[in-house]
Amino acid sequence: MANKPNTGLSFAQGKVGWPFFGSELKRRREAASLTQQQLGDRVYVSGAYIGLIEAAVRKPRFDLARRIDSELGTDGLLARMCKELIDSSPHAPYFADAAALEVEAVTIGEYAPTRIPGLLQTEEYVRALMAPSAALLLDSTLVETRIRARTDRAALLDEPTRPVLWVVLHETVLRVPVGGPALMARQLTHVTDLVRRERILVQVLPFSEDAHAASGSMFVLMTFEDAPPVAYTEGQYSGQLLDTPAMVAKYQQSYDLIRAAALSPKASLALVASVAEEYRK
């Protein structure tokens, strides 16, 4: 397995980490004389999923941690650890689990209908996106933490080959000038530089394509060496991580249709470079 990039963020952020959470879950489960499958049956997940949590490959949602506490008689211990780990993440709470999995992914496929994906965003683009939040929240420390967390994610692309990142941008992403024309020119040039380095694949879904080819919200598909794939979808103030095979398969089908309708990688690169040049004029 290739060495994972140093993102500047600990995979386990709090006083306890997800590996400790997993080992504690395993210890408490074995003390209760339950197999992974037996515990999974009691809390409505698969035994394999319990195994992934114990190996720190998957992170439980808070409600699942509470159900496990109830079954194991652990007086809320696992739920408290889970909440601490979620709350200590520098990312928005709804994205924290997806951000942790992103570091482990072998492939990442993303459809972006409205903005440049986080892994490809320059710091000035991030700041322009977060300017309304900064004005609304009046919490400069939180805003700066979120900005740094997002820009640190780009360190994943310092690895020469992993993860394989394939992004489909709706043409709207290119045409809406976040932060003004000069900033957009630099942001799009950053994208084209990554493509020309053969570090990422980018396609553009053009305005000319039938509306049915496009999805209304962004979504991400991630695959892993030793764990099932997941999908993540996000709205303006919420996100959802999906790992049920049926739902992941539906998002994969949508992604395949979108890629088929998009411009070729070569034509897409030419369009992104052309729009960047238009912004410079």
N, C-alpha and C positions, 0 to 999 in steps of 0.2 A: 504494500500500500504506500502511495506517495506521502511524503510529509505534508501535513496540513499547514497552510500559510498562517503566519502570525498576524491576526487581525487587530491586535491591540485590545481585544476584548476577551475576558476569560469565558470559557465555555460554561463555567459555573460561577455565578456572579456573587452569591451571598456568602454568609458565614458557613453554610454547607453547600455542597455542589450536587449536581444531578447524579454523578457516580456514587456519592455517599447516600443520596436518597435511594438509589437502586439497591445498594448493598443493605441498607436498613430495611427496605421492603422485603428483600430476600430473607434476611435474618428473622424478621417477624413472621413471615409466611411459613418458614420451616419450623419455627417454634410452635406454630399452630397446627403443625403436621398436615399442611395442605400442599398439594402439587400446584404448579402454575395453572394447569387446566382447571383444577377444582376452584381455585380462587377466581380465575377468570369467569367461570360459570356463575359464581355468586355475585359478581359485580358487572355482569353483562358485557364482557369483552372476551376475546380469545385467550387461551393459555399462552399462545405465541406472543401476543401483545404484552402480557405480563412479563414474559421473558425479555422482551425488548426494553421495557421500562427498567427492569433490574440491571440490564447491561448498559443503561444510560443512552441507548440508541433512540428511544422515544421518551417524551416528557408527558406525564399524565395531566389531563385537565384537572382543575381544582375540584370539580364535582366528582370525578373518578377517585381522586385521593380521599375525599370524604367517605365515599362508599367503601373503599378499602379499609379505612380506619374503623368503620362500623363493623365490618366482617372480622377484622383481626383484633378488635378490642383495644386499639392503640390510643384511645382517648384524644383523638384529633391531632396526633403528632405528625403524621404524614401530610395532612392538610395544611398544618402550620408551616412545615418545611416547604411545601409546594408554593404557598402564598409568598413566603420570603423570597424564593428563587424567582418567581414571576415579577414581584414588585421591585426587585433589585436590578432588573434588566434595564439598560439605558434606552431600549426601544419602547415604543408604544406597547402597552400590555397585550393588545390583540395580535401584535406581530412578533412578540418575544420568542415563541416556540418556533415559528417559521425561520427566524434569524438564526437560531441555534442549529436547525437542520440544514440550512443553507451551507454551513461550513463543512458538513459531512457529505454533501451531495456529489455524485459522480456526474450527473447531467442536470441541467436546469433549462427548462423551456418556459418562456414567458410571453404572454400577449399583453401589450400595453396600448390601450385605446386613447389615453388622454395625456400622458406625460412620459418622459424618459424614465426607464426603470431605474430603481435605486442603485443597482450595481454599476450603472453606467453614468450616474450623475456626477458632475463636477461640484466642488464645494460652493461656487457662486450660484449654480443652478439650485442646489439644495437651499441656500439662504433665500433666494428669490421665492421658492415655493413656501418656505416657512415664515416669510415676512408677515402674512396675515395672522398666523398663530402667535408670533412674537407680540404683535400689537394687542391681540385679544387676551392672551394669557398673562401678560405683564410679568412673566417669570423668565428672566434672561438666562438663569442657570439651567433651567429645564430645557429651554430652546437650544442653548449651546450644547448640552449633553446629547440631545436628539440629533443635532447637526453632525457632531463628531461621530456618533454611533453610525449614522448613515454613510458618511464619507469613509470611515474605517472599513466598512463592508467591501469597498472596492479593492482592498488588499487581496481578496480572493483571486483577482485576475492577475496578480503577480506570479502565481503558479503558471508555468508555461502551457499546461495541457488540461488541468483539472480545476474546477469543473468545466465540462463542455457546456457553453452557454449559447443558446439559440433564442433570439428575440424577434418577435414580430411586432412592429410599430404600426399603428394606424397612421395614415397620412396627417391626421389632425395633430399628432404629436409634433410633427415637423413644422406645421403652419401656425400654431399658436405660440407667439413669441414670449415665453416666460422670461421676465427680467429685461426685456427689450431686445432689439435686433443684434447688437454687438455681443451680448451674452449668449444668445442663441447660436450665433455663428461659431463661437468658441465651443459651446456644448456639442453641436453637431460635428464639428471637426474632431473633437475628442472621440466621438463614436466612430467616425470614419478611420481614425488612426488605429483604433482597436481592431477594426475589421481588416485593415490592410496589414496589420501585424499577424493576421490569421489567428487572433486570440478568441474572437467571437464570430458568430454568424448572425446577420441581421437581414430581415426581409421587411418590406413595407407593404401594407395593405392599402391600396390607393382608393381615393374617393370614387373612382370610376367603377369599382367592384360593387356588385349587388349588396344591398344592406344585409341580406340574410347571412352573408359570410362573416359578418362582424358580431362580436359579443359585446354586451353593454358594459361589462366590468372587466377589470384586469384579473388575470389569474396566472399562477405559476405551477408548473409540474416539476417535481424533483424525484430523481431515482438515486438509489444507494447500492453499495456493494452487498451488504448483508441484511437489508431490511426492505420491506415493501415500499412502493412509491407513495407519494402524497401529493395532494393538490392544495393550493392556498389561493383564496380569493379575497379581495379587499374593496371596500367602499370608502367613502370619505372619512368616516370616523369609526370604522369597524373592520374586522377581518375574521376569517374563519379558516382553520386548518382542517382538511378533510383527508381521512385515511381509509375509509371504507372502500373496498375494491370497486363496487358498482359506481360510486360517485367519481372516483379517480378515473375510471374508464370513460365516463361521460365527458369529463374535461379533456381527456386525451383525444377523444373523437372530435371535440370542438376545435382543439388546437390543430389537429391534422387537417381539418377542413379549412381553417384560416390560413395555414401555411400553403395549402394547395391553391388558394385564391390569391395569395400575395404575389408580388413581383419576384423575379428570380433574385438570388443574392447579388449578382453582378448588376442588374438593373436597379436594385434597391440602393446599392452603394452609390451608383451614379446619381440617383435622385437625392439622397441625403447630402452628398457633396454639392450638388447644384443648389439646393435650398440654402445650405450654409453660405455659398457664394452670394446668393440673392440678399441675405441678411447683411453682408458686408458692404453692399452698394449704398 
